[in-house]
């Protein structure tokens, strides 16, 4: 799972969304149109909707600890980007009456799906070669960027990553971000840390000038109380399937090609008609990119 900070209470979460929106709005030199999603489907492609008349139910499994993708609102109702998208998929496939969205502990999602107690998982699971041996995946519907953040006290001469040449840039050791930083920005001085938290603490205390990390997680720390307004996002987002993977996808059991094709058809249609972009802007009004 792409990790996220634990946020207690809907109103705290709402306040955080507002602050994060401001962080994105003030971030300089965004490398893509801020409010536009990178296209994951060819706009000219048309996929046929499979016949789902014999499908009795589609149980979509998720978790509640990954805001703004999956969380429970103040009434206990499941909400978030993935939840809204799941509902739109069911509507697009004309099976809304057969769809059930169920929240489970994240650690139970794989075994529950494998055991036949669900048909799909939408919970921010990263696609890996190991998981592909056990499960099928839809085409990705959201790419996951990497981002820089800098300490406000650091005197950076410039507003793009080239200005970090010779600067200490923290990364979590052994991660794709460490490899990507060294490959894309070899003039920066990569400084590895054992954990994400240790890296952020080093940024906050000025032990490193910048960090390079998960573009979903980093903005929440920047906007939250833990950062004490020490730091800011820097430059734009960076995407790389080679280093960061395929992005967010729907995970399903193997051996059900009809349902797999149905999810791809629905995502393709939602991408073409703008509904996927609408949901994205609902939760990221100033964009991730």
Backbone bond lengths (Angstrom), bond angles and torsions (degrees), N, CA, C in turn:
res aa  C-N    CA-C-N  psi(-1)  N-CA   C-N-CA  omega(-1)  CA-C   N-CA-C  phi
1 X - - - 1.473 - - 1.516 109.49 -
2 X 1.293 116.38 142.40 1.453 120.41 173.26 1.513 106.61 -75.90
3 X 1.293 117.56 112.78 1.463 120.64 -168.24 1.512 111.73 -68.37
4 X 1.334 115.61 155.64 1.459 121.30 174.86 1.511 108.46 -143.23
5 X 1.326 119.19 155.35 1.462 120.43 178.18 1.504 111.21 -67.99
6 X 1.322 116.78 149.78 1.463 121.65 175.82 1.521 108.38 -75.71
7 X 1.325 117.09 125.30 1.458 121.75 -177.92 1.508 108.30 -122.61
8 X 1.309 118.06 119.46 1.453 122.03 -175.83 1.511 111.13 -96.05
9 X 1.329 114.92 126.07 1.455 120.27 173.51 1.504 113.50 91.00
10 X 1.299 115.98 137.14 1.462 121.62 -177.77 1.512 112.13 -63.70
11 X 1.325 118.04 -40.71 1.450 119.45 -176.19 1.514 111.27 -70.60
12 X 1.335 117.66 -34.47 1.451 119.76 173.41 1.515 110.02 -63.25
13 X 1.325 116.32 -40.54 1.449 121.24 178.74 1.515 110.93 -64.10
14 X 1.337 116.31 -42.90 1.455 120.52 179.81 1.521 110.69 -62.75
15 X 1.333 116.31 -43.95 1.466 119.14 178.11 1.524 110.69 -61.12
16 X 1.332 115.53 -38.18 1.451 119.66 -179.88 1.522 110.81 -64.86
17 X 1.342 117.23 -40.75 1.463 120.45 177.61 1.521 110.47 -57.10
18 X 1.349 115.89 -43.51 1.452 119.96 -177.38 1.524 110.54 -63.88
19 X 1.332 115.96 -42.64 1.460 119.22 -179.35 1.517 110.79 -67.57
20 X 1.347 115.84 -42.71 1.458 119.23 179.36 1.518 110.70 -59.98
21 X 1.335 116.25 -40.22 1.466 119.68 178.42 1.516 109.81 -57.79
22 X 1.339 116.43 -40.87 1.450 119.94 178.35 1.514 112.29 -66.11
23 X 1.344 116.24 -36.87 1.457 119.79 178.05 1.516 110.28 -62.62
24 X 1.342 116.24 -46.35 1.456 119.09 179.56 1.518 110.92 -63.76
25 X 1.336 116.26 -39.00 1.457 119.51 -177.04 1.517 111.22 -65.15
26 X 1.340 116.21 -32.65 1.461 119.38 -175.91 1.520 112.76 -91.82
27 X 1.332 117.45 -8.49 1.463 120.21 -179.32 1.522 110.29 -64.58
28 X 1.321 116.52 137.64 1.459 119.88 -174.81 1.512 111.90 -94.15
29 X 1.329 115.72 157.26 1.454 124.41 172.31 1.510 112.72 50.99
30 X 1.302 117.50 54.69 1.459 120.85 178.32 1.511 108.40 -67.51
31 X 1.356 117.14 134.14 1.452 120.86 -171.62 1.510 113.01 -84.35
32 X 1.322 118.43 -3.33 1.461 121.73 174.45 1.509 106.56 -146.51
33 X 1.345 116.42 164.60 1.465 119.42 179.13 1.511 109.05 -56.07
34 X 1.331 117.33 120.59 1.456 121.81 -167.65 1.504 114.87 -55.16
35 X 1.331 118.37 -39.14 1.451 119.38 -174.63 1.521 112.89 -98.55
36 X 1.340 117.90 5.42 1.455 121.25 -178.21 1.522 110.72 -102.20
37 X 1.332 115.85 136.90 1.449 121.05 174.12 1.520 109.48 -82.96
38 X 1.333 118.04 138.48 1.467 118.95 170.20 1.530 109.07 -60.77
39 X 1.310 117.18 135.64 1.458 120.89 -176.72 1.524 110.91 -69.38
40 X 1.325 117.12 130.45 1.462 121.40 176.63 1.518 111.52 -106.13
41 X 1.347 117.42 -5.51 1.460 122.53 177.29 1.516 108.86 -129.63
42 X 1.315 116.02 147.25 1.454 121.63 173.66 1.525 108.05 -72.15
43 X 1.339 116.15 123.07 1.465 120.58 -177.19 1.525 112.53 -60.54
44 X 1.331 117.48 -21.41 1.463 121.20 -179.28 1.529 112.54 -87.74
45 X 1.320 115.64 -11.19 1.465 119.90 -175.57 1.526 110.91 -76.93
46 X 1.308 115.88 137.97 1.455 121.99 176.14 1.527 108.32 -126.10
47 X 1.317 116.01 121.96 1.461 121.00 178.87 1.518 109.78 -107.95
48 X 1.313 116.83 138.40 1.457 121.38 -179.64 1.525 110.00 -79.10
49 X 1.332 115.40 140.74 1.456 120.10 178.39 1.531 109.51 -79.83
50 X 1.330 118.15 123.38 1.460 120.40 178.17 1.529 111.28 -66.93
51 X 1.311 116.31 159.56 1.457 122.03 176.92 1.527 109.03 -77.24
52 X 1.328 116.80 114.53 1.464 121.68 -178.64 1.529 111.71 -108.80
53 X 1.302 116.98 18.05 1.467 120.69 -175.76 1.530 112.90 -63.99
54 X 1.320 116.59 -25.09 1.465 119.31 -179.23 1.529 112.65 -92.11
55 X 1.328 116.22 -4.61 1.471 119.54 179.09 1.523 109.33 -74.13
56 X 1.316 116.81 125.61 1.462 120.84 -177.71 1.518 112.48 -81.67
57 X 1.331 117.05 -39.98 1.457 121.26 179.04 1.523 109.44 -163.00
58 X 1.322 115.10 155.18 1.458 121.74 176.06 1.520 107.59 -126.57
59 X 1.318 115.77 107.61 1.464 121.65 -179.83 1.524 108.41 -95.87
60 X 1.322 115.66 113.82 1.465 121.95 -179.89 1.522 107.81 -99.88
61 X 1.312 116.00 117.42 1.458 122.30 -175.33 1.529 110.10 -94.21
62 X 1.325 115.49 141.59 1.455 120.85 179.05 1.520 109.48 -149.23
63 X 1.321 117.18 -173.04 1.464 122.29 176.23 1.526 107.72 -129.06
64 X 1.327 116.67 178.86 1.474 119.34 -178.04 1.527 112.41 -122.80
65 X 1.340 117.08 15.85 1.469 119.40 -174.02 1.516 112.65 -119.83
66 X 1.337 116.51 31.64 1.457 119.86 -176.76 1.531 110.65 -135.36
67 X 1.361 118.08 56.74 1.464 120.11 179.46 1.532 110.32 -66.87
68 X 1.321 119.00 146.02 1.467 126.89 2.63 1.525 113.75 -91.65
69 X 1.328 117.29 19.76 1.465 120.27 -177.90 1.527 112.36 -85.25
70 X 1.307 117.94 -46.21 1.462 122.09 175.56 1.519 108.32 -142.35
71 X 1.334 117.60 123.65 1.455 121.88 176.24 1.521 108.61 -159.93
72 X 1.322 116.55 168.01 1.464 122.31 176.18 1.520 108.22 -103.10
73 X 1.347 117.40 130.32 1.453 119.80 -179.85 1.522 110.76 -80.10
74 X 1.351 117.38 -171.78 1.463 120.45 -173.39 1.519 113.06 -65.62
75 X 1.311 117.57 -16.78 1.476 121.06 177.76 1.518 112.02 -96.42
76 X 1.343 116.74 -2.73 1.452 120.83 -177.03 1.519 113.20 89.52
77 X 1.334 117.27 1.17 1.462 121.04 -179.14 1.522 109.83 -77.15
78 X 1.333 115.99 138.10 1.453 120.50 177.50 1.522 109.90 -65.37
79 X 1.328 115.96 132.93 1.451 121.69 -178.01 1.519 109.02 -142.27
80 X 1.330 115.27 172.07 1.446 120.62 175.65 1.515 113.07 123.16
81 X 1.314 114.81 170.98 1.463 121.82 -178.50 1.524 111.22 -56.16
82 X 1.342 116.71 -52.49 1.466 119.65 -178.19 1.527 112.06 -63.71
83 X 1.326 116.72 -35.09 1.461 120.30 -178.75 1.526 110.85 -68.14
84 X 1.325 115.60 -47.01 1.467 119.25 178.23 1.521 111.00 -62.65
85 X 1.318 116.39 -39.45 1.464 119.64 179.07 1.524 110.85 -66.16
86 X 1.328 117.41 -40.42 1.466 120.21 177.85 1.521 110.96 -59.50
87 X 1.330 116.72 -42.32 1.467 120.21 179.26 1.520 111.19 -65.87
88 X 1.324 116.88 -38.74 1.464 120.32 178.30 1.532 110.68 -66.40
89 X 1.317 117.01 -38.17 1.469 120.51 177.69 1.518 110.23 -61.01
90 X 1.327 116.29 -45.55 1.469 120.31 -179.90 1.530 111.12 -63.19
91 X 1.329 116.38 -39.14 1.464 120.18 177.89 1.523 110.89 -66.46
92 X 1.325 116.18 -44.71 1.463 120.53 179.89 1.529 111.45 -60.94
93 X 1.321 116.46 -37.00 1.469 120.88 -179.71 1.527 112.53 -83.87
94 X 1.325 115.83 -0.82 1.472 122.27 179.59 1.532 111.85 58.78
95 X 1.331 115.32 40.58 1.465 121.06 177.95 1.526 110.50 -130.13
96 X 1.346 117.31 25.85 1.463 120.36 -176.10 1.520 111.97 -55.31
97 X 1.334 117.27 -36.47 1.469 120.99 -178.96 1.529 111.71 -68.88
98 X 1.320 116.34 -19.91 1.466 120.45 -178.55 1.524 112.46 -98.26
99 X 1.335 116.98 -6.63 1.463 120.49 -175.32 1.522 111.82 -88.62
100 X 1.307 115.60 138.09 1.463 122.61 174.12 1.526 107.75 -131.30
101 X 1.321 116.49 129.70 1.462 120.62 176.87 1.518 107.83 -107.27
102 X 1.309 116.58 120.70 1.466 122.01 -173.68 1.522 110.15 -121.95
103 X 1.332 116.31 134.55 1.466 121.90 178.73 1.521 109.82 -98.68
104 X 1.328 115.70 133.51 1.458 123.39 178.39 1.521 109.31 -135.88
105 X 1.330 117.97 163.38 1.467 118.83 170.26 1.524 109.26 -58.51
106 X 1.319 116.70 140.32 1.462 119.89 -176.04 1.530 111.97 -55.00
107 X 1.321 116.42 -38.17 1.467 120.30 -176.96 1.521 112.91 -64.86
108 X 1.337 117.33 -18.16 1.464 120.54 -177.41 1.524 113.62 -95.08
109 X 1.320 117.67 -5.17 1.464 119.88 -171.29 1.523 112.83 -65.07
110 X 1.312 117.27 -47.30 1.466 119.57 -176.83 1.521 111.70 -62.99
111 X 1.325 117.40 -48.50 1.466 119.11 -176.99 1.519 111.77 -68.60
112 X 1.340 116.91 -31.41 1.465 119.94 177.52 1.528 110.41 -67.10
113 X 1.316 116.60 -44.44 1.459 120.29 177.14 1.519 110.76 -64.12
114 X 1.321 116.64 -45.74 1.460 120.97 -179.50 1.524 111.38 -62.64
115 X 1.335 116.60 -33.60 1.455 120.97 -178.59 1.513 114.26 -79.98
116 X 1.328 117.80 -1.01 1.451 120.95 176.15 1.515 114.88 87.69
117 X 1.350 117.86 10.80 1.463 120.64 -179.60 1.525 111.77 -94.10
118 X 1.307 116.33 18.09 1.461 122.40 176.77 1.507 108.51 -168.80
119 X 1.328 115.75 160.33 1.467 119.97 -179.34 1.527 113.07 -107.99
120 X 1.321 117.10 -20.34 1.464 120.36 -177.44 1.519 109.44 -155.79
121 X 1.343 115.32 157.02 1.467 122.28 175.84 1.514 108.42 -126.83
122 X 1.346 115.92 128.56 1.458 121.84 173.04 1.524 107.29 -127.97
123 X 1.331 116.26 93.02 1.465 119.93 -174.08 1.523 112.84 -152.18
124 X 1.323 117.46 26.28 1.463 119.23 176.60 1.505 114.03 73.79
125 X 1.323 117.39 32.82 1.466 120.28 178.10 1.525 109.39 -81.25
126 X 1.324 116.07 127.56 1.459 120.62 179.48 1.522 109.80 -76.54
127 X 1.325 115.94 133.39 1.463 120.89 179.40 1.526 109.01 -74.58
128 X 1.315 116.63 127.38 1.464 121.97 177.28 1.522 109.13 -129.80
129 X 1.340 117.95 159.16 1.467 119.81 177.02 1.534 112.48 -57.34
130 X 1.327 116.76 -34.59 1.463 120.35 -179.92 1.525 111.06 -66.63
131 X 1.340 116.52 -43.45 1.460 119.92 179.26 1.528 111.19 -67.55
132 X 1.324 117.46 -33.87 1.464 120.11 179.11 1.523 112.00 -64.15
133 X 1.315 117.42 -24.56 1.462 119.98 176.60 1.519 111.40 -70.38
134 X 1.336 117.21 -24.35 1.466 121.65 -174.81 1.522 113.43 -107.36
135 X 1.343 116.80 -26.91 1.464 120.66 -173.27 1.521 111.08 -132.91
136 X 1.323 114.42 162.90 1.460 121.81 171.23 1.529 108.29 -100.78
137 X 1.321 116.58 153.88 1.460 121.37 -178.90 1.527 110.04 -132.65
138 X 1.325 115.15 142.64 1.459 120.17 172.04 1.513 108.79 -70.71
139 X 1.308 115.68 172.84 1.455 119.09 169.10 1.533 108.48 -64.83
140 X 1.318 117.14 149.42 1.477 118.82 -179.40 1.521 111.61 -65.40
141 X 1.337 115.59 143.59 1.463 120.51 178.55 1.521 113.02 -112.42
142 X 1.331 117.80 -8.66 1.467 120.29 177.38 1.520 108.63 -153.26
143 X 1.320 116.46 123.31 1.459 121.02 177.09 1.525 109.93 -80.94
144 X 1.320 115.76 147.25 1.464 121.34 -177.51 1.525 108.95 -105.20
145 X 1.323 118.44 114.81 1.468 120.43 -177.36 1.527 112.67 -86.69
146 X 1.310 114.63 164.13 1.467 122.34 167.61 1.525 107.29 -106.69
147 X 1.338 116.30 149.66 1.459 120.54 -177.78 1.530 110.25 -138.01
148 X 1.321 114.78 155.04 1.462 121.97 169.41 1.524 108.94 -96.53
149 X 1.336 115.79 150.80 1.459 122.52 165.62 1.524 107.03 -134.39
150 X 1.322 116.80 147.29 1.462 121.05 -178.81 1.522 109.91 -125.73
151 X 1.323 115.22 153.76 1.459 121.06 172.22 1.523 107.91 -74.86
152 X 1.315 116.82 132.77 1.465 120.59 -176.86 1.531 112.93 -62.20
153 X 1.329 116.02 -22.56 1.464 119.33 -179.40 1.524 112.51 -81.01
154 X 1.324 116.69 -15.09 1.464 120.00 -179.93 1.530 109.50 -73.19
155 X 1.288 116.93 135.42 1.462 121.67 -179.87 1.526 108.72 -92.44
156 X 1.330 115.19 91.02 1.449 121.04 -178.47 1.523 108.76 -95.57
157 X 1.314 117.10 119.96 1.459 121.53 -179.14 1.525 109.85 -90.65
158 X 1.308 115.21 85.39 1.456 120.77 -178.61 1.512 109.44 137.02
159 X 1.323 115.08 169.70 1.466 118.28 -178.70 1.523 112.79 -127.53
160 X 1.332 116.42 20.58 1.455 121.03 173.84 1.520 109.36 -126.54
161 X 1.314 115.93 169.76 1.460 120.84 -174.76 1.518 113.10 -62.09
162 X 1.329 118.68 -23.57 1.463 119.84 178.39 1.529 111.66 -62.46
163 X 1.328 116.81 -23.80 1.471 120.67 178.89 1.524 111.80 -72.44
164 X 1.327 117.53 -9.23 1.463 120.90 179.78 1.523 112.49 -90.99
165 X 1.317 117.67 4.35 1.470 120.80 176.29 1.520 109.84 -57.73
166 X 1.328 116.30 128.56 1.456 121.50 -178.80 1.511 114.69 80.09
167 X 1.332 117.50 -3.29 1.464 122.04 179.37 1.522 110.52 -92.63
168 X 1.334 115.58 153.40 1.458 120.06 176.56 1.530 109.29 -81.16
169 X 1.312 115.66 125.26 1.459 121.61 -178.82 1.522 108.53 -124.17
170 X 1.321 116.16 116.60 1.457 121.15 -178.79 1.517 112.34 -76.19
171 X 1.327 115.85 142.23 1.462 123.33 174.22 1.525 107.81 -142.86
172 X 1.314 116.38 158.92 1.461 119.70 174.92 1.522 108.02 -83.18
173 X 1.326 116.07 125.81 1.460 121.69 -175.45 1.526 111.59 -60.35
174 X 1.320 115.14 139.88 1.453 120.60 175.07 1.508 115.36 77.93
175 X 1.335 117.51 9.74 1.458 120.91 -178.44 1.527 110.72 -102.34
176 X 1.337 114.73 167.22 1.461 120.29 175.67 1.520 110.92 -61.80
177 X 1.334 116.98 -31.52 1.463 119.96 -179.27 1.530 111.11 -65.86
178 X 1.318 117.10 -35.51 1.461 119.55 177.48 1.524 110.49 -64.56
179 X 1.323 116.24 -46.34 1.469 120.63 -179.55 1.528 110.33 -65.22
180 X 1.330 116.35 -42.01 1.461 121.25 -178.56 1.530 110.89 -65.30
181 X 1.324 117.10 -41.40 1.468 120.62 179.08 1.526 110.55 -59.89
182 X 1.326 116.53 -45.95 1.464 120.28 -178.15 1.527 111.47 -67.24
183 X 1.341 116.44 -32.91 1.462 120.09 -179.25 1.525 112.16 -77.20
184 X 1.329 116.85 -42.90 1.465 121.24 -175.31 1.525 112.99 -85.94
185 X 1.339 116.42 -32.26 1.465 120.12 -173.04 1.530 109.82 -132.58
186 X 1.322 117.04 65.26 1.470 120.47 -174.33 1.529 114.03 -64.98
187 X 1.326 117.67 -18.87 1.470 119.74 -179.43 1.527 112.65 -82.05
188 X 1.319 116.60 -13.56 1.470 119.52 173.74 1.525 108.67 -77.63
189 X 1.313 116.74 151.08 1.463 121.04 179.51 1.523 109.01 -94.03
190 X 1.321 115.80 99.26 1.463 120.58 -177.87 1.527 109.89 -68.56
191 X 1.328 115.79 128.64 1.469 121.74 -179.54 1.521 108.27 -122.72
192 X 1.342 117.72 104.94 1.472 119.99 -174.24 1.525 113.29 -81.01
193 X 1.334 115.00 147.71 1.458 122.68 175.72 1.527 108.67 -130.09
194 X 1.318 115.26 154.13 1.463 119.83 -175.84 1.517 112.64 -69.75
195 X 1.330 117.35 -32.74 1.466 120.94 -176.05 1.524 110.69 -135.67
196 X 1.326 115.06 161.50 1.463 121.94 175.68 1.521 110.10 -61.02
197 X 1.334 116.94 -41.34 1.458 121.77 -178.72 1.525 111.64 -65.05
198 X 1.328 116.74 -40.82 1.463 119.94 178.70 1.524 111.27 -65.38
199 X 1.322 115.81 -37.68 1.464 120.32 177.56 1.525 111.03 -63.18
200 X 1.335 116.56 -45.22 1.462 120.29 -179.66 1.523 111.63 -65.77
201 X 1.321 116.57 -37.84 1.466 120.03 177.90 1.527 110.13 -62.92
202 X 1.331 116.97 -38.73 1.467 120.46 178.15 1.522 110.97 -66.00
203 X 1.320 117.17 -36.59 1.466 120.28 176.62 1.525 110.45 -66.78
204 X 1.316 116.09 -44.67 1.462 121.07 -177.51 1.524 111.70 -62.78
205 X 1.325 116.42 -38.38 1.464 120.49 -177.23 1.520 112.94 -89.94
206 X 1.321 117.03 1.27 1.455 120.11 176.01 1.513 114.85 82.17
207 X 1.346 117.94 12.60 1.465 119.69 177.94 1.519 111.72 -71.71
208 X 1.320 116.29 -23.21 1.465 121.82 170.75 1.518 107.47 -130.10
209 X 1.317 116.07 154.89 1.463 120.43 -179.49 1.518 112.36 -80.50
210 X 1.325 115.86 -29.65 1.462 120.45 -174.81 1.523 109.18 -152.65
211 X 1.324 115.88 169.22 1.463 121.68 171.93 1.531 108.13 -135.59
212 X 1.316 115.46 159.02 1.469 122.63 177.72 1.519 106.47 -130.04
213 X 1.355 116.17 118.43 1.460 118.33 -170.39 1.526 111.01 -156.37
214 X 1.327 113.96 -172.48 1.458 123.83 -179.51 1.522 111.39 -57.44
215 X 1.339 116.42 122.22 1.452 120.98 -177.37 1.510 114.87 -75.03
216 X 1.332 118.37 -6.69 1.459 120.78 172.34 1.523 110.66 -89.11
217 X 1.302 116.41 -38.94 1.462 121.81 -174.16 1.525 113.12 -84.49
218 X 1.323 116.08 -39.51 1.465 120.75 -173.61 1.534 113.33 -60.24
219 X 1.338 119.72 -43.50 1.472 118.61 -179.39 1.520 114.15 -62.07
220 X 1.343 117.47 -31.59 1.462 119.56 179.00 1.527 111.04 -67.50
221 X 1.335 116.32 -37.19 1.466 118.90 176.80 1.531 109.94 -67.79
222 X 1.320 117.34 -43.90 1.461 121.66 178.87 1.530 110.26 -56.01
223 X 1.343 116.84 -42.22 1.456 121.72 -175.24 1.523 113.43 -82.34
224 X 1.329 116.69 -17.16 1.455 119.98 -174.17 1.515 114.36 -87.02
225 X 1.322 115.39 175.99 1.464 121.47 -177.46 1.519 112.70 -67.70
226 X 1.334 117.13 -29.16 1.463 120.36 -174.92 1.526 112.67 -61.78
227 X 1.327 117.09 -29.73 1.468 119.71 -178.56 1.525 112.55 -79.23
228 X 1.337 117.13 -18.19 1.468 122.13 -178.62 1.536 111.71 51.79
229 X 1.322 116.20 34.92 1.467 123.27 177.38 1.527 112.62 57.86
230 X 1.341 115.00 30.75 1.461 119.13 -177.43 1.514 113.25 -76.55
231 X 1.343 114.93 -23.84 1.461 118.12 -161.17 1.522 111.49 -141.81
232 X 1.320 115.48 171.22 1.460 120.39 -179.08 1.525 109.29 -146.80
233 X 1.328 115.84 153.31 1.457 119.81 171.37 1.520 108.95 -63.89
234 X 1.329 115.41 150.08 1.464 120.54 -174.81 1.517 109.37 -136.23
235 X 1.328 115.64 138.76 1.453 122.09 -178.50 1.536 108.97 60.76
236 X 1.308 116.92 -165.07 1.464 120.55 -177.73 1.511 112.07 -102.59
237 X 1.321 115.39 -161.88 1.455 120.85 -179.61 1.524 110.04 -91.18
238 X 1.333 114.68 155.46 1.465 121.02 178.74 1.521 108.63 -127.69
239 X 1.324 114.65 128.84 1.462 121.41 -179.24 1.520 109.25 -116.06
240 X 1.338 115.86 139.86 1.455 120.52 177.10 1.521 108.64 -159.61
241 X 1.330 116.04 110.24 1.469 118.44 177.43 1.518 110.80 -63.81
242 X 1.336 116.52 -34.21 1.462 120.35 -179.96 1.519 111.42 -58.50
243 X 1.333 116.49 -44.56 1.460 120.05 -175.29 1.527 113.28 -97.23
244 X 1.316 118.24 -34.24 1.465 121.11 -171.89 1.523 113.65 -105.08
245 X 1.319 116.38 -2.67 1.456 118.80 177.77 1.516 112.69 88.87
246 X 1.310 114.35 -173.57 1.460 121.08 -172.31 1.521 113.45 -81.26
247 X 1.312 118.33 -20.62 1.454 120.94 -176.73 1.514 111.53 108.77
248 X 1.328 117.32 -168.27 1.460 122.10 -178.42 1.518 110.32 -80.47
249 X 1.329 116.15 131.98 1.458 122.97 -178.68 1.517 109.74 -137.15
250 X 1.327 115.83 166.73 1.460 121.74 172.81 1.522 107.62 -89.52
251 X 1.322 116.85 127.53 1.462 121.82 179.12 1.525 109.74 -97.47
252 X 1.329 116.51 131.57 1.463 121.78 -178.46 1.523 110.30 -135.55
253 X 1.326 115.59 167.19 1.453 119.08 175.19 1.524 109.91 -72.36
254 X 1.319 115.29 149.45 1.452 119.11 171.86 1.528 108.80 -73.92
255 X 1.319 116.12 159.41 1.455 119.41 177.75 1.504 114.02 89.20
256 X 1.340 117.50 9.36 1.464 120.27 177.08 1.526 108.33 -130.27
257 X 1.335 117.37 68.49 1.467 120.21 -174.63 1.521 113.50 -63.35
258 X 1.340 118.06 -26.81 1.460 120.12 -179.68 1.527 110.23 -65.94
259 X 1.332 116.52 -47.86 1.464 119.48 -179.60 1.522 110.74 -67.95
260 X 1.324 116.23 -38.18 1.462 119.24 177.81 1.523 110.55 -59.85
261 X 1.329 116.40 -45.68 1.469 120.50 179.15 1.526 111.24 -65.24
262 X 1.334 116.68 -34.14 1.464 120.81 -179.47 1.526 111.01 -65.08
263 X 1.320 117.70 -43.31 1.467 120.16 178.79 1.531 110.77 -64.24
264 X 1.326 117.15 -40.45 1.463 119.29 177.45 1.527 110.92 -63.47
265 X 1.337 116.48 -41.70 1.466 119.57 179.77 1.525 110.79 -63.10
266 X 1.327 116.81 -43.06 1.462 120.69 -179.01 1.522 111.22 -65.34
267 X 1.326 117.33 -44.44 1.462 120.55 179.54 1.526 110.95 -64.59
268 X 1.317 116.21 -38.58 1.457 120.19 176.43 1.526 111.08 -61.49
269 X 1.332 116.67 -44.93 1.464 120.93 -179.48 1.525 111.03 -65.88
270 X 1.327 117.74 -41.81 1.465 121.11 -179.52 1.523 111.40 -68.28
271 X 1.308 116.58 -30.62 1.458 120.26 175.97 1.525 110.33 -69.56
272 X 1.322 117.11 -39.98 1.469 120.99 -177.78 1.524 112.51 -74.05
273 X 1.343 116.76 -37.60 1.475 117.89 -175.72 1.530 113.70 -88.86
274 X 1.326 116.91 0.01 1.457 120.46 174.46 1.518 115.71 90.78
275 X 1.319 118.07 -5.19 1.462 119.69 -178.07 1.530 111.57 -67.64
276 X 1.330 117.94 -35.17 1.460 120.50 177.57 1.518 110.30 -63.49
277 X 1.318 117.04 -42.41 1.467 121.30 176.97 1.525 110.76 -64.50
278 X 1.332 117.68 -38.22 1.468 120.95 178.81 1.530 111.21 -60.80
279 X 1.328 116.19 -43.78 1.465 120.33 -179.84 1.525 109.90 -66.51
280 X 1.306 115.94 -41.82 1.467 120.96 177.79 1.527 111.00 -57.28
281 X 1.328 117.05 -47.32 1.465 120.33 -178.43 1.520 112.28 -69.95
282 X 1.329 117.30 -24.14 1.460 121.06 176.94 1.520 110.26 -62.72
283 X 1.309 117.22 -35.88 1.471 120.87 -176.20 1.529 112.59 -104.98
284 X 1.327 117.32 -20.61 1.465 121.30 178.57 1.536 108.20 -132.20
285 X 1.341 117.50 71.01 1.466 121.21 -172.93 1.519 113.71 -60.88
286 X 1.325 118.00 -24.02 1.456 120.85 177.57 1.516 112.58 -110.02
287 X 1.329 115.22 10.05 1.455 120.08 171.93 1.514 115.23 84.02
288 X 1.334 114.75 161.89 1.461 123.18 173.89 1.511 110.90 -104.55
289 X 1.312 117.34 -10.73 1.453 121.09 -168.21 1.515 112.79 -114.47
